[in-house]
Amino acid sequence: MSSSEILYTTKENAEWWRSAVIYQIYPRSFADGNGDGMGDLKGVTARLDSLVELGIDAIWFSPFMLSPQKDAGYDITDYKQIDPLFGNLDDFDELLKAANSKGIRIIVDMVPNHSSDQNELFQAALKAGPGSPERDMYIFRDGKGLFKRKAPNNWPSVFGGASWTRIREANGKKGQFYLHIFDSTQPDFNWRNPKVLDYFEDILRFWLDRGVAGFRIDVAHGLIKRDGLPDTEDFSTEMGGSKSDDDLTIEQLERKNPYWGQPEVHAINRRFRKVVDSYDDRIMAGEAWIMPLTRMAEWVRSDEYHQAFNFDYMFAAWSKEGQRKSVDRSLKAFGDVGAPSTWVLSNHDVIRHATRFAYNDGELPPQGDGIGAHFRQPDQALGLRRARAATSFMLGIPGGAYLYQGEELGLPEHSTLDGKYRQDPTWFRTKGKRVGRDGCRVPLPWEAGVGAANGFNTTGESWLPQPDTYRALARDQQSGVAGSTLELYKRLLKVRKELGLGAGTFRWAPEFENENSLAYVNGNVAVISNFGTDPVVLPKGEILVTSQVDLSAEGYLETDQTAWVKLS
Ligand code: GLC
């Protein structure tokens, strides 16, 4: 079957999440209500109307639970408490009520792969001796070799260094090692122990009872480690392992990456799903960072997750072939298991797409490494132009879409952030060799010139400083300004909703393409992107949206532009 014959419809599926636009809030950096330089829940509540105006359906919050913040909140001490940095449970209830009253659902982040080392379960495990039930909640092992000094296996930490740390036992002597696929302050739970599941079922219900619309599940592909903890053959520190193994079978991949995508994880997915399904209309979105997509699709079979983040699409090149192949793979892989595809270009772990697209495919370091002042700096105008074209291409395709805070302002990565501000554990664990992910986590600019952080608060305090370029991109500089990135996003979301594109149909439309452009049709809307230098003649009809205002009066689409045309 040729790609243009793929017909994909989600029409019969009324469930909201199949077509929703979900906006990711990174609580540290969205809006700061109390002026201490760290975003908080009250700050979000005060700014909710901006999200209503934008036209989103739901918010996914990165974690705000009690945490020593060694990995920006992905290290949780108490899953039922809000970290005082962000407020308290009353603030959360108020925010949830306010958001729901404006038609916005709230999804929270759940981090089941590991806790903080400050979690009472881990503290109890340290105190109890080897072989105790407390230790069995986590993954403790004796070391190997003389004096048991060597780590139990060769697994690397995603953030650099080894994934094992040796403890001192209660008697003061060097003792067992514990596993941490991430930072040493993030011990991995032992998901082969049913008590871990009991612990998390209770936490899921706690948040569902409060009224959340569901969960984004962190590291959903990592919960089960291969039996016997054999050595790994893959030392890639990208989440999910190296990307170049598309030709291996699933069994070979499972062997190669003993801590990613092990088959027994699906039984856990199903247990989570049962809990979520005992409430109406709730969802689970998995960070199942696992390639190829046919494998990721196993996470979204009808009794597992509702959605998985489409990392294949996130990293697709901005080229005709790159986009076409990734869309084909996505619709096929997810379609085969009856799930809608998701579409996503940015999040808190990757270089913002307004910067990423300023580079050609393969020029950037691996995911998670980030870029700093010593890296070749991006052509920001080029990056932004392509980012706007790419988002416009993405938002017309049926399925669920995820946006990351600040992309609606066209924010670039902070690509010259000084080392003294950096907080990502990757930075510390690699001694600055990999700068890490702070560059995409910088606080948002709201009102140009209000404090040093442009309205993030009024005090100007900011846990990471903004680059100078953020001032001109502040929301108030774009609101109501024709041609601004913010107005483009609003228009795209409005038309998408009005015409039901999220739950629409999809077919490639080669009749509207030239050699270097790509076109598809959803309902009676044609979406065309031009990757080449020859202008593209747009089909006849009403031009609904263009990614740049400089569309020529004759209706030609120039390089790195996307247009939506209602066919006449
Ligand atoms: C996920 C999160 C990332 C975090 C890691 C460990 O990949 O998105 O930010 O560092 O898990 O929890």
Residues whose N, C-alpha, C, O or C-beta is under 5 A from the ligand:
A	BS01	GLC	D71 Y74 F182 D218 V219 D349
